[in-house]
């Protein structure tokens, strides 16, 4: 690669980011490997630049000027992040990076190894698409880095401060493949969760090929399972969504809205309950009316949803770490936010914070939840047994004319010693792995069941 080409790529990575690397721990000791603060994908790109022997902080400070230039954070709907920099010669350069297949559609040229710019013909585009697909099938997260030059600032759109002009006439600089290794505990944790009757679904912003490859490695995507992309999912009607949900295991290129729609369709918690709430939910959509679209647009409405689920919906747990995940975390029955990488907004919207960000900790939370539920049942069963027996003895004694069977001291002994201590012993039994070898109880299941009697 020529220095010209490398310079463009390095400037894009160095400027167009919000992540940074930390080289020392809280005690000032040097870390064996830099810690990424912020987006992990951007962190991987920074590590690549660092491996080339280039100081990305110096590159950014020499090119980017705060107040004059602009950085636009990653947009989950547009699937890209952008930076606009004014150059010393009066020209303006736009740097862009994002979802490979999305950004490639907006490219009209590409950069050769020597730094020259060539038109992106159909055969070149097909080669690049084939390269992206090959990387994705090998579980690599692919990104396209691109740029666009303007001769002067006056050629920029008038609203460029708010909306970056990054959706046309881009030059594809390179395609990057990033491996995101599956953690050692994930495969076993997913298998354990599935044995416990939990359906594990992956919702990700990755390419569908990448997402499917990783899901297969984790044991999430089965041979009879389906993978779908977010834009296709959100165009389904409620009835069509219900048909595919039982086998839907991967939702790729998933936006926060798609995640919210999926959760809402599964558990029904945030569904509109009447016409007014439905209209309020879809107020921003032009031309959408209750009379025409109520059975066409996701997530549907309460009456229609209940007609196909007389016993209620699924119990849904959702994990998330970003601010945009907050609606889905709120809509879920149990929201689980990441304690290390999660934002304060995500943690505030969740019910449980996973301190170590491990999937195995979620399985442990399931085990503890079942243990507590069973302990409550044991407590109730013991309490009912003791009290019903005592009540029956007193009643029979009074009716038969034998007087009090248990006097006040005896009743006090039963309640304070035998009753309380026995119930506490049952209620504080620690969880075991055996709890994960049965299916979960239904949402409508009673605390006092027939076998308990």
C-alpha positions, -999 to +999 in steps of 0.1 A: +000+000+000+013+034-009+018+062+016-009+082-001-035+054+004-024+047+039-026+083+049-063+086+038-072+054+057-053+064+088-069+099+089-103+083+085-097+059+114-080+086+136-105+114+132-138+096+126-142+080+160-154+085+196-134+056+211-099+058+225-073+035+240-062+033+276-027+021+282-025+021+320-049+008+347-064+028+376-032+023+396-010+037+369+004+003+359+010-004+322-016-028+307-004-059+288-029-050+261-046-015+255-081-013+269-107+001+245-130+028+260-161+032+238-170+014+206-150-019+203-150-018+165-134+016+165-110+003+191-099-025+168-093+000+140-072+021+163-052-009+173-045-016+136-032+019+131-011+016+163+004-017+149+016+003+119+037+024+142+015+055+138+003+077+166-034+082+158-038+110+185-011+131+167-028+125+134-061+137+147-046+168+164-027+177+133-058+175+110-089+180+130-098+213+146-125+214+172-152+240+164-142+242+127-146+206+117-174+182+126-177+145+138-211+128+135-215+098+158-226+064+144-262+065+131-279+032+136-305+039+109-280+051+083-254+025+094-225+049+092-203+074+111-190+105+094-164+133+099-160+165+079-126+182+079-115+215+062-080+212+047-053+239+046-057+243+008-093+253+012-108+220+002-131+199+024-128+161+029-156+139+042-146+107+059-171+079+063-172+044+077-200+019+082-219-012+072-201-026+042-230-035+019-248-003+028-219+020+022-208+003-010-241+011-027-233+048-022-198+045-037-191+055-073-153+051-073-126+032-054-090+038-044-062+017-058-032+006-037-011+034-051-037+060-040-052+067-074-090+070-078-108+049-103-144+046-114-163+018-096-176-003-126-200-032-122-172-059-123-153-040-096-184-038-075-191-075-078-155-083-068-158-061-037-192-076-028-177-111-032-149-101-009-174-088+017-194-120+015-163-142+019-152-123+050-187-124+065-190-162+060-158-165+080-174-146+109-156-114+102-173-081+109-169-061+077-166-023+073-161+000+044-140+031+048-147+058+023-141+095+016-154+123-005-137+156-015-151+190-021-131+218-038-143+243-013-167+248+016-193+265-005-200+232-023-213+216+009-250+215+014-264+244+036-275+219+063-242+200+065-237+210+102-268+189+110-270+163+083-237+150+067-238+146+029-225+110+031-251+091+011-238+096-025-207+098-047-184+082-021-150+067-029-144+033-014-109+033+003-108-001+018-128-030+032-119-040+068-126-074+083-126-076+121-128-109+140-148-108+172-138-141+190-166-159+208-159-159+245-151-193+260-181-194+283-207-184+256-212-217+238-217-236+271-239-209+285-261-209+254-264-246+255-274-246+292-300-218+285-315-238+257-317-269+279-335-248+305-362-240+279-349-205+270-350-195+233-319-175+226-321-150+198-293-128+184-301-092+175-271-075+160-261-047+136-238-070+118-241-083+082-265-113+080-237-136+068-214-125+097-243-128+122-253-162+110-217-175+111-212-163+147-247-176+157-237-210+144-205-210+164-224-201+195-251-227+189-278-201+185-287-207+148-299-242+143-304-260+109-342-254+111-338-218+123-342-186+103-321-155+100-336-122+089-325-086+084-340-057+102-354-038+072-373-070+061-386-077+096-401-042+101-420-044+068-439-076+079-475-075+090-483-087+125-496-120+113-466-126+091-443-118+120-462-143+142-456-170+116-418-166+115-412-158+152-411-194+165-381-201+142-365-167+141-331-170+157-310-142+142-320-106+134-292-090+115-287-053+106-310-047+135-319-012+145-331-002+180-366+001+165-365-035+152-354-047+186-383-029+203-408-043+177-395-078+183-398-076+221-432-060+219-446-086+195-433-114+218-446-102+252-472-076+243-463-052+271-460-021+250-487-027+225-513+000+219-544-008+238-569+013+218-571+036+187-558+067+204-526+050+217-521+033+183-524+067+165-500+083+190-474+055+184-475+060+146-480+098+146-446+104+128-455+081+098-471+100+070-503+086+055-507+060+081-543+056+095-559+033+121-586+022+096-562+011+069-530+001+086-538-013+121-535-049+108-505-041+085-479-023+106-459-038+134-462-041+164-500-044+160-525-037+187-537-054+219-570-068+208-555-084+176-525-097+196-546-114+223-568-131+197-539-153+188-526-157+224-554-164+248-529-173+276-507-143+271-473-138+255-437-149+261-416-138+290-389-119+274-354-109+287-334-084+267-297-076+269-283-042+258-255-018+264-263+013+243-285+043+249-306+033+219-314+000+236-334+017+264-368+013+247-363-025+242-350-029+278-380-011+291-404-031+270-389-064+281-401-083+311-366-084+324-340-059+310-304-068+315-278-041+309-240-045+307-221-032+337-188-025+320-197-015+284-233-003+292-242+033+292-259+049+322-291+053+302-292+015+294-285+006+330-312+029+343-337+014+319-329-022+329-339-044+358-306-062+362-270-050+356-246-077+346-214-065+363-189-087+343-207-085+309-207-123+305-235-143+290-229-170+316-239-145+343-273-142+326-277-180+329-267-177+366-294-151+370-320-175+355-309-201+380-312-178+409-346-166+397-359-201+396-344-209+430-362-179+446-395-189+429-392-224+442-382-212+476-413-191+478-434-221+469-417-242+496-422-215+521-459-212+513-464-250+513-448-253+547-467-224+562-500-237+548-493-272+561-485-261+596-513-236+599-540-257+583-532-286+607-532-263+637-565-247+626-581-281+619-571-295+653-586-264+671-618-266+650-623-304+655-616-300+692-641-272+696-668-290+676-664-323+693-665-308+728-630-318+738-619-282+744-586-266+733-562-290+716-534-264+716-532-238+743-517-203+738-481-214+747-483-243+723-495-221+695-467-196+702-442-224+701-455-236+668-455-201+652-422-187+666-400-218+666-411-247+644-430-225+618-405-197+614-373-216+615-385-244+593-398-220+567-366-200+567-346-231+562-366-240+531-366-204+518-328-201+520-319-232+501-291-224+476-296-228+438-284-259+420-277-268+384-307-291+385-330-261+383-318-255+347-328-290+335-365-282+334-386-259+313-397-225+329-432-221+344-458-203+324-465-167+330-500-176+343-488-204+366-502-202+401-478-201+431-499-228+448-503-257+424-522-290+425-491-312+433-484-290+463-517-301+479 
